[in-house]
Each structure stands twice: as C-alpha cells, then as structure tokens.
C-alpha cells in the first residue's frame, strides 16, 4: 500500500500536468523542501517518450531542484512556452533571437540553471557554457552529452577557472575531450572520481611527463588521484598503432600508479601481456575488458590476471576477438567461474567453451548473465549447460546468438534449475521452437 506522502506526490504531479498553478505568483513550489521537488521531478521520468516542458515548468523555475536531467525534453516542441518563460525572466532581449530556436533553447537552459542554485547533479544534451555553473557551488555531477543539433557553445573549451571553483565536483563528462584537456581537468579538480567515458590513459602519461619536468615545484602534489571509475585504451586503431601498442604496458603501469583506488574499469587491450599491472588495483570490483584490437592469444595472460584479481570481482564483462578455427579465441567459462567465485554479473561477447568438461555441479552466485555467442558447436552446448545448471540465483538472463539452446537442452536445464528468482529475460536467435518458448514462459 502506498504511503500518504506518495499518494500526495502523485496527486500534485497530476495537478501540475493540468496546469493548476501555472499562473500563480510567486511560484508555490519555491517553498517546498528540495526532497519533495526532486521526487515530483522524478515522477516525470516515468512518462513515455519526450517530456513536455510545460508539465514541469513550475518545478524547473522553483529554485529548489538539486537534480536535473534535461536529456528527455524536446525543447523545440515547446518554443512558445520557452519564449514566455524567458520573457518573464527578463534576462535577455528576444528580438535578436526570434528566428533562432537554438539560441532560444540555449538561453532557456542557462536560465533553468540560474533559477536553481542548489543543483548538485546536471545532465543535458545542450551545452549551456561553463560560466553559468559558477551559480551552482554545490555541483557534484556534471554531464554534457553529444547532440545532433549544434548549439552556440557545443564545442566550447572547458573553463578550468570555473571547474576550480566547483570544489565538490566528483563526476564530469563532456564529449570530445582531448588528451591535454583531460590532464588539465584531473589536476584542477582533485575530488573527481570519474570523467565519464573519456579515455584517460594518454592523459596520465602527459601528467607524468609534466611532473617529471617540474619535480621540484610539485613536492606537495598528491601522487595519486581519487578516480574510482576509469576508461583506458583507444577503442580504435590509430594512425600510430604500432607505437601505441608497444607502449601500452607502460601506459597502463603509469595509470595504475596514479589511480590505485579504481573500483570500475573499462579497458581496451592493445597488447596481450600489457595489462598485468591491473593486479595492483586492490579495490577493483567491476571490469569490462575488450580484446578486439589485441594481437595473438590473449587467453593465458587474461587467466593469469583473473587468478590474482578474480576473487575481488563482482562484475565482469568480456569482449573477445574471433579468430575462426581457433579454440583459444573463445572464453573458458568454467575457468572464469573458478577464478571469480563471487561474481554477481557475467557478460560474455565471444564464443565459449569448457576447459574441463567433467565439471558438473557448482554453486554460482550470479544474479545477471549475458551471453552473446559467436560460434555454434558442442563447446557452446556444454558451456550453456554448465552456466545455466548452476546459476540458481539468476534474476536477469540475456541470451543472443546461442544456436545450441534448443527444446531438449532447455528441458534438461529446467530439471536442474527452475529459475525461481528470474525476473527479466531476453532470448533471441536460438533454436527454441514455439513449444520451447512456451515451456520457458510457464516456468
């Protein structure tokens, strides 16, 4: 049963959409606790499709929001409303903007930020310019995503003076950031725990070179950063690919020295034995590792790493590389489970096999399993049987391109594992018949 508070929030949100308070001056929501205004805003996220600015304009102008995600709004569809809101604010002259909807949207987003000085978290596809965030001294999370439309400052350089004033900033994501800029940001914002999906590997080399040149001037500088989530390695083969590959191991060692506190890591491996230093990341619990650009047999070095860090991992994603007719291009699922006994989620985009096919009974802690098969053979069938027999605690199951999963195998699996805790499933491109899917649904 819903609490009285929840029922009241739902009713208030319904009245908001009806426009009950749209002509009220002053804004009645300006006197509500920030918690209530945030939770009213959260209710809008349950709506399907784009959100209408008019439905929540009173919240946007309340000055009480601490969290704001503008990504699901379609401001072009609300141009008249935006013009009206800017006119009320009286912050700019509309004559020069009358025919430029992108300028209107840009200034509207800036106004929203100005209206909400308590913002701690902000997401947007419209880059409002960094200077406006000086009005939000409590900002912790700032994420500006890529947009199909070109707004006035979409490619504005990061203003380090503004970032240095945001003493609480922990997460920064801005699209298309170069190596030197990332290095500058890291040295300017000491509390950062994440720079989004920007590859920081080369930036740590830049920082190391700077500190080596200015060693006497940096005696008081902390050796390492506070980063907890990182992305390392280019996700493409650059023009100087051979040079990048040969120095990959050195880059990883430098990054590990600077970031010993990393808990979540996405890494593109470019050298099969170039990431051994990851064993020193004693707080690492999530590893998403790609071998697309790795030459040679990556498996021995990868297994050696898992034997050291596997017991601490909770979440593991593996993107293998496919070399036809080579068994070791796939991933041995029994070895992974041996090395990582406490995994809660396992994701494999690769062919799979069993190193020891005699293994049968196992107690896997997995709650989420994702398999995207690349090859269909007896190895896949044995691997599916091993994983699905022994994952008794699964809550989410995603299987794609697993041709060996047929009605017979599914029936055998159900005899061993009823999937009593399963809540979400997706099965695609397999060999199940209509009867097989019906059997799955009935379970």
C-alpha positions as CSV (number, residue, x, y, z in Angstrom):
1,X,0.0,0.0,0.0
2,X,1.3,3.4,-0.9
3,X,2.1,5.9,1.8
4,X,0.1,9.1,2.2
5,X,3.2,11.0,1.1
6,X,3.4,9.0,-2.1
7,X,-0.3,9.5,-2.8
8,X,0.0,13.2,-2.3
9,X,3.0,13.4,-4.6
10,X,1.1,11.6,-7.3
11,X,-1.9,13.9,-7.0
12,X,0.2,17.0,-7.0
13,X,2.0,15.8,-10.2
14,X,-1.4,15.2,-11.8
15,X,-2.4,18.7,-11.0
16,X,0.9,20.0,-12.3
17,X,0.2,18.5,-15.7
18,X,-3.2,20.0,-15.7
19,X,-1.6,23.5,-15.2
20,X,-3.5,24.2,-11.9
21,X,-0.7,26.5,-10.7
22,X,0.7,27.9,-13.9
23,X,-0.4,31.5,-13.3
24,X,0.5,31.5,-9.6
25,X,2.9,34.3,-8.4
26,X,5.1,33.6,-6.5
27,X,5.8,30.0,-7.5
28,X,4.2,27.8,-4.8
29,X,6.9,25.1,-5.2
30,X,9.6,27.6,-4.1
31,X,8.6,26.9,-0.5
32,X,8.7,23.1,-0.7
33,X,11.6,21.0,0.6
34,X,14.1,20.1,-2.1
35,X,13.4,16.4,-1.5
36,X,9.7,16.9,-2.4
37,X,10.5,18.9,-5.6
38,X,13.1,16.4,-6.7
39,X,10.7,13.5,-6.2
40,X,8.0,15.3,-8.2
41,X,10.5,15.8,-11.0
42,X,11.4,12.1,-10.7
43,X,7.8,11.2,-11.4
44,X,8.1,12.8,-14.8
45,X,10.7,10.2,-15.7
46,X,8.1,7.5,-15.6
47,X,6.4,9.1,-18.6
48,X,7.0,7.5,-22.0
49,X,8.7,9.4,-24.9
50,X,9.8,13.0,-24.6
51,X,8.8,15.1,-21.6
52,X,6.8,18.3,-22.0
53,X,8.4,21.3,-20.6
54,X,5.0,22.8,-19.7
55,X,4.2,19.8,-17.4
56,X,7.0,20.6,-15.0
57,X,7.8,24.3,-15.7
58,X,6.8,25.2,-12.1
59,X,9.4,22.7,-10.9
60,X,12.1,24.0,-13.3
61,X,11.6,27.5,-12.0
62,X,11.1,26.7,-8.3
63,X,14.8,27.2,-7.4
64,X,14.5,24.0,-5.2
65,X,15.9,21.3,-7.6
66,X,19.1,19.6,-6.7
67,X,18.9,17.0,-9.5
68,X,18.1,17.9,-13.1
69,X,18.2,15.8,-16.3
70,X,17.2,17.7,-19.4
71,X,18.0,14.9,-21.9
72,X,14.4,13.7,-22.2
73,X,13.0,17.1,-23.0
74,X,12.2,18.2,-26.6
75,X,12.6,22.0,-26.3
76,X,12.0,22.6,-30.0
77,X,8.4,21.4,-29.5
78,X,7.9,23.9,-26.6
79,X,9.3,27.0,-28.3
80,X,6.3,29.3,-27.4
81,X,6.5,28.2,-23.8
82,X,10.3,28.8,-23.7
83,X,9.8,32.3,-25.1
84,X,7.2,33.1,-22.4
85,X,9.5,31.8,-19.7
86,X,12.5,33.8,-20.9
87,X,10.3,36.9,-21.2
88,X,9.2,36.6,-17.6
89,X,12.9,36.2,-16.5
90,X,13.7,39.3,-18.5
91,X,17.4,38.2,-18.7
92,X,17.9,38.7,-22.5
93,X,16.5,40.6,-25.4
94,X,14.3,38.3,-27.5
95,X,14.3,40.4,-30.7
96,X,17.6,39.1,-31.9
97,X,16.6,35.5,-31.1
98,X,13.1,35.5,-32.5
99,X,14.0,33.4,-35.6
100,X,16.7,31.2,-33.9
101,X,15.2,28.4,-32.0
102,X,18.6,27.0,-31.0
103,X,19.6,30.3,-29.4
104,X,16.3,30.3,-27.5
105,X,16.8,26.8,-26.2
106,X,20.4,27.6,-25.2
107,X,19.4,30.6,-23.2
108,X,16.4,28.8,-21.7
109,X,18.8,26.0,-20.4
110,X,21.0,28.7,-18.9
111,X,18.0,30.3,-17.2
112,X,17.0,27.0,-15.7
113,X,20.4,26.6,-14.2
114,X,20.3,30.2,-12.9
115,X,16.9,29.5,-11.3
116,X,18.3,26.5,-9.4
117,X,21.4,27.5,-7.4
118,X,21.2,24.3,-5.2
119,X,21.9,22.0,-8.2
120,X,24.1,19.1,-7.3
121,X,23.6,17.0,-10.4
122,X,23.0,18.2,-14.0
123,X,22.6,16.2,-17.3
124,X,21.9,17.8,-20.7
125,X,22.4,17.5,-24.4
126,X,22.5,21.3,-24.7
127,X,25.9,22.7,-23.7
128,X,25.0,25.9,-21.7
129,X,28.6,27.1,-21.3
130,X,30.7,26.5,-18.3
131,X,30.4,30.0,-16.8
132,X,26.8,29.5,-15.8
133,X,27.8,26.8,-13.4
134,X,29.5,29.3,-11.1
135,X,26.0,29.9,-9.8
136,X,25.9,26.2,-8.6
137,X,28.6,25.9,-5.9
138,X,27.3,22.6,-4.7
139,X,27.5,20.8,-8.1
140,X,28.9,17.3,-7.8
141,X,27.9,15.7,-11.1
142,X,28.0,17.4,-14.5
143,X,27.4,15.5,-17.7
144,X,27.0,17.2,-21.1
145,X,26.2,14.7,-23.8
146,X,26.6,14.8,-27.6
147,X,23.7,16.4,-29.5
148,X,22.7,16.1,-33.1
149,X,22.0,19.9,-33.1
150,X,24.8,22.5,-33.0
151,X,24.1,24.9,-30.2
152,X,26.1,28.1,-29.6
153,X,28.8,26.6,-27.4
154,X,28.6,22.9,-28.2
155,X,32.4,22.9,-28.8
156,X,33.3,25.4,-26.1
157,X,36.6,24.6,-24.4
158,X,36.5,23.5,-20.8
159,X,36.9,26.5,-18.5
160,X,39.4,25.4,-15.9
161,X,38.8,28.5,-13.7
162,X,35.1,27.6,-13.4
163,X,35.9,23.9,-12.6
164,X,38.4,25.0,-10.0
165,X,35.6,26.9,-8.2
166,X,33.4,23.8,-8.1
167,X,35.1,22.3,-5.0
168,X,32.6,19.5,-4.7
169,X,32.7,18.3,-8.3
170,X,33.1,14.5,-8.4
171,X,31.8,13.4,-11.9
172,X,32.5,15.3,-15.1
173,X,31.5,14.0,-18.6
174,X,31.9,16.2,-21.7
175,X,32.0,14.7,-25.2
176,X,35.1,15.1,-27.4
177,X,37.7,16.0,-24.9
178,X,41.4,15.8,-25.9
179,X,44.3,14.3,-24.0
180,X,45.8,17.6,-22.7
181,X,42.4,18.9,-21.6
182,X,41.7,15.7,-19.6
183,X,45.1,16.1,-17.9
184,X,44.3,19.7,-17.0
185,X,40.9,18.8,-15.6
186,X,42.4,16.0,-13.5
187,X,44.9,18.3,-12.0
188,X,42.4,21.1,-11.5
189,X,39.6,19.0,-9.8
190,X,41.2,16.9,-7.0
191,X,37.9,15.3,-5.9
192,X,36.9,13.8,-9.3
193,X,36.0,10.2,-9.1
194,X,35.0,9.9,-12.8
195,X,35.5,11.7,-16.1
196,X,32.8,9.7,-17.8
197,X,33.6,7.6,-20.8
198,X,36.7,9.7,-21.8
199,X,39.8,7.6,-22.3
200,X,42.3,9.0,-19.8
201,X,45.2,6.6,-20.5
202,X,47.3,9.0,-22.6
203,X,46.5,11.9,-20.2
204,X,48.3,10.2,-17.3
205,X,51.4,10.0,-19.4
206,X,51.1,13.7,-20.0
207,X,50.7,14.3,-16.3
208,X,53.7,12.1,-15.5
209,X,55.9,14.0,-18.0
210,X,54.8,17.4,-16.6
211,X,55.6,16.3,-13.0
212,X,58.9,14.9,-14.1
213,X,59.9,18.2,-15.7
214,X,58.6,20.2,-12.6
215,X,59.5,17.7,-9.9
216,X,61.0,20.4,-7.6
217,X,57.8,22.5,-7.9
218,X,55.4,19.6,-7.2
219,X,56.8,18.2,-4.0
220,X,53.4,18.9,-2.3
221,X,51.3,17.4,-5.0
222,X,49.5,14.2,-4.2
223,X,51.0,11.4,-6.2
224,X,47.6,9.7,-7.0
225,X,44.1,10.8,-7.9
226,X,40.8,9.9,-6.4
227,X,39.3,8.3,-9.5
228,X,37.0,5.4,-8.9
229,X,35.8,4.8,-12.4
230,X,38.0,4.9,-15.5
231,X,38.2,4.1,-19.2
232,X,41.6,3.2,-20.5
233,X,42.7,2.4,-24.1
234,X,41.6,3.7,-27.5
235,X,38.6,2.0,-29.0
236,X,40.1,2.1,-32.5
237,X,43.4,1.6,-34.2
238,X,45.0,4.9,-34.5
239,X,47.5,6.0,-37.2
240,X,50.5,5.3,-35.0
241,X,49.0,1.9,-33.9
242,X,52.3,0.1,-33.7
243,X,53.8,2.7,-31.5
244,X,50.7,2.8,-29.3
245,X,50.8,-0.9,-28.9
246,X,54.4,-1.1,-28.0
247,X,53.9,1.5,-25.2
248,X,50.6,0.1,-24.0
249,X,52.1,-1.7,-21.0
250,X,54.0,1.4,-19.9
251,X,50.8,3.5,-20.1
252,X,48.8,1.0,-18.0
253,X,51.5,1.0,-15.3
254,X,51.5,4.8,-15.2
255,X,47.7,4.9,-14.9
256,X,47.7,2.3,-12.1
257,X,50.2,4.3,-10.2
258,X,48.1,7.4,-10.5
259,X,44.8,5.6,-9.8
260,X,45.2,2.9,-7.1
261,X,41.6,3.5,-5.9
262,X,39.8,2.5,-9.1
263,X,36.8,0.3,-8.5
264,X,35.3,0.2,-12.0
265,X,37.4,-0.1,-15.2
266,X,36.6,-0.3,-18.9
267,X,39.8,-1.2,-20.8
268,X,40.6,-1.8,-24.5
269,X,43.6,-4.1,-24.5
270,X,46.1,-3.4,-27.3
271,X,48.9,-5.7,-26.1
272,X,48.2,-9.2,-24.8
273,X,50.6,-9.0,-21.9
274,X,50.4,-5.2,-21.4
275,X,47.9,-5.0,-18.6
276,X,49.5,-7.1,-15.9
277,X,49.6,-4.0,-13.6
278,X,45.9,-4.3,-13.1
279,X,46.7,-6.8,-10.4
280,X,47.7,-3.9,-8.2
281,X,44.1,-2.4,-8.3
282,X,43.1,-3.9,-5.0
283,X,39.7,-2.2,-4.9
284,X,38.6,-3.2,-8.4
285,X,35.2,-4.9,-8.4
286,X,33.9,-4.2,-12.0
287,X,36.0,-5.0,-15.1
288,X,34.8,-4.5,-18.6
289,X,37.6,-5.8,-20.9
290,X,37.8,-5.7,-24.7
291,X,40.3,-7.7,-26.7
292,X,39.1,-6.5,-30.2
293,X,42.5,-4.9,-31.0
294,X,44.7,-7.4,-29.2
295,X,47.1,-9.4,-31.4
296,X,47.9,-13.0,-30.5
297,X,46.5,-15.4,-27.9
298,X,45.2,-13.2,-25.1
299,X,43.8,-16.1,-23.0
300,X,46.9,-17.2,-20.9
301,X,47.6,-13.6,-19.7
302,X,43.9,-12.9,-19.1
303,X,43.5,-16.1,-17.0
304,X,46.7,-15.3,-15.1
305,X,45.3,-11.9,-14.2
306,X,41.9,-13.4,-13.1
307,X,43.7,-15.8,-10.8
308,X,45.0,-12.7,-8.9
309,X,42.1,-10.3,-9.0
310,X,39.2,-12.7,-9.7
311,X,38.2,-13.2,-6.0
312,X,37.6,-9.4,-5.6
313,X,35.5,-9.0,-8.8
314,X,31.7,-8.7,-8.6
315,X,31.0,-7.7,-12.2
316,X,32.9,-9.0,-15.3
317,X,32.3,-8.2,-19.0
318,X,34.5,-9.9,-21.6
319,X,34.5,-8.9,-25.3
320,X,36.7,-11.5,-27.1
321,X,38.1,-11.5,-30.6
322,X,37.1,-14.0,-33.1
323,X,39.7,-16.0,-35.0
324,X,37.9,-18.8,-36.8
325,X,39.0,-22.4,-36.2
326,X,41.0,-21.4,-33.1
327,X,39.6,-22.7,-29.9
328,X,41.6,-20.3,-27.7
329,X,39.9,-17.3,-29.4
330,X,36.9,-18.1,-27.1
331,X,36.5,-17.9,-23.4
332,X,36.5,-20.9,-20.9
333,X,33.5,-20.3,-18.7
334,X,34.5,-22.9,-16.1
335,X,37.9,-21.2,-15.6
336,X,36.3,-17.8,-15.2
337,X,33.9,-19.1,-12.6
338,X,36.8,-20.8,-10.7
339,X,38.8,-17.6,-10.7
340,X,35.9,-15.3,-9.8
341,X,33.8,-17.1,-7.2
342,X,31.8,-14.1,-6.1
343,X,30.6,-12.7,-9.5
344,X,27.2,-11.2,-9.4
345,X,27.1,-10.4,-13.1
346,X,28.9,-12.0,-16.0
347,X,28.7,-10.8,-19.6
348,X,30.5,-12.6,-22.5
349,X,30.5,-11.4,-26.1
350,X,32.5,-14.3,-27.6
351,X,32.4,-18.0,-28.3
352,X,32.5,-20.0,-25.1
353,X,33.9,-23.4,-24.1
354,X,34.7,-25.6,-21.2
355,X,38.3,-26.3,-20.3
356,X,37.2,-29.2,-18.1
357,X,34.0,-30.8,-19.4
358,X,33.8,-33.1,-16.4
359,X,32.7,-30.2,-14.2
360,X,29.1,-30.5,-13.4
361,X,28.0,-29.3,-10.0
362,X,28.8,-25.8,-9.0
363,X,27.3,-23.1,-6.8
364,X,27.4,-19.8,-8.8
365,X,26.4,-16.5,-7.2
366,X,25.4,-14.9,-10.5
367,X,22.3,-12.7,-10.5
368,X,22.7,-11.5,-14.1
369,X,24.1,-13.5,-17.0
370,X,24.5,-12.1,-20.6
371,X,25.8,-14.3,-23.4
372,X,26.3,-13.3,-27.0
373,X,27.6,-16.3,-28.8
374,X,29.9,-16.1,-31.8
375,X,30.1,-19.7,-32.7
376,X,27.8,-22.7,-32.5
377,X,29.4,-26.1,-31.6
378,X,29.4,-28.7,-28.9
379,X,31.6,-26.5,-26.7
380,X,28.7,-23.9,-26.6
381,X,26.2,-26.6,-25.5
382,X,28.5,-27.8,-22.7
383,X,29.1,-24.2,-21.6
384,X,25.4,-23.3,-21.6
385,X,24.6,-26.4,-19.6
386,X,27.3,-25.6,-17.0
387,X,26.3,-22.0,-16.6
388,X,22.5,-22.5,-16.6
389,X,22.5,-25.6,-14.5
390,X,24.4,-23.9,-11.7
391,X,23.1,-20.3,-11.7
392,X,20.3,-20.9,-9.2
393,X,20.1,-17.2,-8.1
394,X,19.6,-15.6,-11.5
395,X,17.4,-12.6,-11.6
396,X,18.3,-11.5,-15.2
397,X,19.1,-13.6,-18.2
398,X,20.1,-12.4,-21.6
399,X,20.9,-14.9,-24.4
400,X,21.6,-14.0,-28.0
401,X,23.0,-16.0,-30.9
402,X,23.1,-19.2,-28.9
403,X,22.1,-21.7,-31.6
404,X,22.8,-24.7,-29.3
405,X,19.9,-23.7,-27.0
406,X,17.0,-26.0,-28.1
407,X,14.0,-27.5,-26.5
408,X,15.9,-30.6,-25.3
409,X,18.7,-28.6,-23.7
410,X,16.2,-26.2,-22.1
411,X,14.2,-29.2,-20.6
412,X,17.4,-30.6,-19.2
413,X,18.3,-27.2,-17.6
414,X,14.8,-26.9,-16.1
415,X,15.2,-30.3,-14.4
416,X,18.2,-28.9,-12.6
417,X,17.4,-25.2,-12.2
418,X,13.8,-23.9,-12.0
419,X,15.0,-20.2,-12.2
420,X,12.8,-19.4,-9.3
421,X,14.2,-15.9,-8.8
422,X,14.2,-14.9,-12.5
423,X,12.6,-11.5,-13.1
424,X,13.9,-10.4,-16.6
425,X,14.8,-12.5,-19.6
426,X,15.7,-12.0,-23.3
427,X,16.3,-14.9,-25.6
428,X,17.0,-14.3,-29.3
429,X,18.5,-16.2,-32.2
430,X,18.4,-19.6,-30.7
431,X,17.0,-23.0,-31.7
432,X,14.0,-23.0,-29.4
433,X,10.6,-23.8,-31.0
434,X,7.3,-22.2,-30.1
435,X,6.8,-25.1,-27.7
436,X,10.2,-24.3,-26.1
437,X,9.4,-20.7,-25.6
438,X,6.0,-21.7,-24.1
439,X,7.8,-24.1,-21.7
440,X,10.1,-21.2,-20.7
441,X,7.1,-18.9,-20.0
442,X,5.3,-21.4,-18.0
443,X,8.3,-21.8,-15.7
